[in-house]
Every structure is written in structure tokens, then in C-alpha cells.
Amino acid sequence: MFATSIDSDIEIVQKEQLANMRFPQGDVLSDELAKQRRRADADRAVTLGNAYHGKLDIYFRTADGETKRMATTIWAADSAYLTLKSGTSLPLRAVLGFDFY
């Protein structure tokens, strides 16, 4: 579970808004263990989305440094991108974490 102390300040966005957003060029995570955990969670999210059509919250950072939250279903994940239910992609390097429910 992803936890942040500023949860109430995080803007909730819809997946349709991703096309208008810019993302950081570098990875938002600096710790290698955290990156490995994110990748494992991304694979878990794909299983949740494909097998159970389950949604989860994705926390991510935009190029301007803002943290956003989005509830969606993830259909696919590779080393660089998440593919969401709508066919929209989100760079994995921008993802801070996931909340499974």
C-alpha cells in the first residue's frame, strides 16, 4: 500500500486527462529497491486488471512536481509504461506507488 502524509492534498484525476499531462524525464524513485517493488506491484496490478477487472489507485508525479492520484484498471505493464483500460499509457518512471483495494 502506498502511503503519503499529504493524502488530502493530492489531486484526483481521470485517465482521460493523462494525454494533456507531462511527466518527468528522470525516475521519481531514486532507491533501487523501491523501483523493484514498483515493478512487482505493476505486474500484480496487471493480474488484478485482467483476471478480476479490479481497479486500484495509482499515485504519480507530473513534470511540474505535482502528485496526482487516479483510480483505474491496468491492462499491461512493461519496463517503461503502464497501459490503462482506456488504452492510455503512463510512464512507469512517473509512478510513486499503488493502492490496491
Beta strands, then each sheet from edge to edge (+ up, - down):
strand 1: 11-12
strand 2: 56-61
strand 3: 67-72
strand 4: 74-77
strand 5: 81-84
strand 6: 89-91
strand 7: 95-100
sheet 1: 1+ 3+ 2- 7+
sheet 2: 4+ 5- 6+
end
